[in-house]
Amino acid sequence: MVGFDEPLPYVGITPLQIITAVVVLVVGWIVAKIVVTSFKRGLKKTKLPDLVVEFLGRFLSALLYVAVILLAVRALGIEVGSVVMGLSAVIGLILGFGMQDTLTNLAAGVWIAALRPIDMGEVVEVAGKTGKVNGVGIMSTELLTPDNVLITIPNKLVWGNVITNYTRMPTRRVDVDVGVAYGTDLDRAIKLAMDLMKNHPKVLKDPEPSVVITALADSSINLQLRAWVKTEDYWAVKGDLTKGIYELYTKEGIEIPFPQMDVHIKEMPK
């Protein structure tokens, strides 16, 4: 039987070294978690934005995990210097083959955390995806969709694309389109729509709501209700006004036409 201090066949590593390396990995992982948690808790007491705190926490976490792995390798009796040199050679080889995406994503993550075009909890559209910002890491950004799907986007695509931020501003304008039939008393239709918006408790008084005529379409005169609300009330008010204008116009006898086509059939000569 091989003793704890005797090297195993073919590998030249003793069982004691393997046990020590496993202990280093487990303890190191736990310590890294504690350090990162304490680090982020300390940063949250400052005025740093949540996005920056999250980014720095993930960056520190990555550094600590690399350090733990190197310590575990050292516990196996392998010279850390040679491992680092080997990793440097591999990284150089990867970069030599044109795979610079890692560094590009890292640099983009730094810019996102520094300039904050997006922030934690904001609803944004980027790279064709829409969701709430769940976090920005050193390599990727996470979005959480309304139906609870987690989307991971490389940082270079976030930084290199147009970013639409739906919740950065404290107020937003709700637009509700509705069509009325030709021949409708437009002054009355507009007044009813204005009263609907003014009586809604979540519609702001300033800026004042308005109704505009947007088009003389084929089957209708198109109106647009414009109401300003707090950003967090946007979807609730939009739903209320859409439902409310339909019910109000129906009650008041104002026709909301649907697209239609008149077909005239002429008798063919015999």
N, C-alpha and C positions, 0 to 999 in steps of 0.2 A: 504493500500500500504506500502511496506517495504521501510524504509528510507535508504539512502546511508550508514549510520553508524550502521544500524541494521543488525545482522547476518541473512543470508538466511536460510530457513528451511533445516534441515538434514545435511548441510555442515558446518555450523558455521562460514562462511566467508562472510564478508560484500561486497556489490557491489563496494564500494570505494577501498577495497583491491584488488578486481579482476581488476578494471580499472588501479590501480597503478601497478600491476604485468604485465599487458599487455604493459603499457607505458615503464616499465623497460626492458621488452624483446625487444621492438622495438628500443628504444634508445640505449640499450646495444648492439644490433646487428649492428646498424649503427656505433657506436663508435668503436666496435671491428674491423669492416671493415676498418675504417680510420686508426686505430692504426696499423693493420697488413700491410696495404698499405704503410704507412710511414716507418714502420720497414723494409720492404723489399726494399724500395727505398733507405734507408740509408745503408743497407748492400750491395746494388749493387754499391755503391760508393767505397767500399773496394775492396780488391783483392780476396774475396771469390768467388768460382765458382758458377755459376747459380744454379746448382743442390743443393748445400748447402743452398743457399739463399731460394730456393723454399721449401726445407724440413723444415728449421727453421721457415719460414712463416706459413706453415701449422701446425706445432707444436704449435706455439704461438696462432694461430687461434683456435685450439681445446681447449687450456687452457682458453682463453677468453670466449668462448661460454659456457664452464662449469661454469665459474664464473658468467656469466649473468644469467644462469638458476638458480643458487643458490640464487642470489639476488632476482630474481622473486619469488622464493619459500619463501624467507624471507619476501617479501612484502605481501604475503598471510597470514602472521602471523604464519607460521610454523617454528619451530626452525631448523636452518640450521645444527646444530650439530647432531640432530637426523637423518636428511636426510643423512648426510655424513656417520654416523654410519650404517644406513641401506644399503647405497650403498656399504660400505666396506664389510658388511655381504654377500650381493649378489655376489660381486666379489669373495670373499672367497669361496662361495658355488660353483660358476662357476669353479674356479680353482680346487676345490676339486673333481669335476666330470671329471677332465682331459682336460678341454678346455683351454689350455695355449696358443692357437694360437695367441691371441691378444698380449700377451707379447712377443712371439717369433717374430711376424711381426714387433713390435715396435723396438725390438733389432736389427733385420735385417735391418730395415730402417735406424737406426743410423749408422750401419756399411757401408751401401751403400753410405750414405751421406758423411761419413768420408773418406773412401778409394776410392770412385768414380770409380768403374769398368765400370760404365756407366755415361753419363752426358747428360744434356739437349740438345735436338736437334740431338743427335747421333743416328745412325741406328744400332740396335742390334738384335740379336736372343737370346732369353732366354725362357726356359720352352717350347720349340717347337714353339714359336711365334716370328714373326719378325715385327719390326716397328720402328718408330722414338720415342725417349724418350720424352714424353709429360710432365712428372712430377713424382717425388717420394714423396709420402705422408708418414705419420707416420705408415700406415697400408699396403699400396699397391703402386705399380708402374704402371704408365699408358703408354701404347704404342699406337701410332697412325699409322695405316697401310697405304700403298700407296693409297688404295681406300677409305681412310677416315673413317675407322672403329676404334673405341676406344676400346682397350683391357686393362682390369684391372687385374693385377697379384699380388697375395699376396706377400709381401716382402720376406717371408721365402722361397718361391719358386724361387725368383730371386737370393737371396744370396746362396741358396743351390743347384743351378744348374750351369752347364757350360754356360758361357756368351761369345757369339761371337760378337765382336764389329767391325762393318764393316767400320766405319768412324773415328776411333780414330787416325789412322796414316795418315800423310799428303799425302802419295802416295799409289797407289795400282797397282797390275799387272793385266792387262786384258789378259785373255786366250781365244783364239778363235780356235776351232777345225775344221779341214776340211780334207776330204779324197780325194786322187787322185788315178786314176786307175793304176793298175800294167802296167809297160811299160812306164810310164811318165818320162820325163827328170826331175829328182828331183832337180838338180842344178838350172835349169831354173825356176821350180815352187817355189823353196825357194827364189830365187832372186826377182821374181815378188812380193812375199809376203813381203819381206824385203823392197822393194821400196814403197809398199803400206803403210806400217807403218811409214817409215821415212818421207814420204811426208804428213802425217797427221799433221795438225798444233798443235794438242793437245797431241800428243805422245812425251814424254820426250826424249831428246838426251842421258841423263845419268840417270839411267842405259840404255844402248843401247838395242833396241828391238832385238828379236831373233826368229828363227824358228827351232823347233826340230821335229824329227820323233818320234812319241810316240808308234806306233804299226804297225805291218804287219798283218792287219786284214784279214778276209775272202774275202772281196770284194774290199778292198782299202788299200793303204798305208796312214796311218793317220799322218797328220802334225798338229802342234799346234803353232799358232802365239802368241807371248808373247810380250806385249808392256806395258811400265810403264807410268802411267798418274797421274795427280792430282786426289785425291779421289773424288772431286765433278764432275770430268769429266768422271768417270768410265762408267756409263751406256751409255752416248752419244757415247763414243769412241767404246765401245763394239758393239753397233748397227751399227756404221759406218763401222767397220772392217769386221763384219759378212756379211753385204750387199756388201761391196766393194770387198772382196775376191771372192765371188760368181760371181759377174759381171765381175771381171778381168779375172778369169780363163775361164769363158764362152767366153769372147771376144778373149782370146789368144788360144782357142782350147784345153785347158787342161780339161780333163774329170773328173767330180766329180761323181763317181759312187754311185748308191743306192744299198742296199742289194738285192742280187738276188740268185737264186738257179737253177742250171742246172739239168733237169730231163731227164734221158735217158731211153727210153722205148724199151725193147727187146721183140721180138716176141716169144711167148710161143710155145714150140714144140707141134705139134699135136699128 
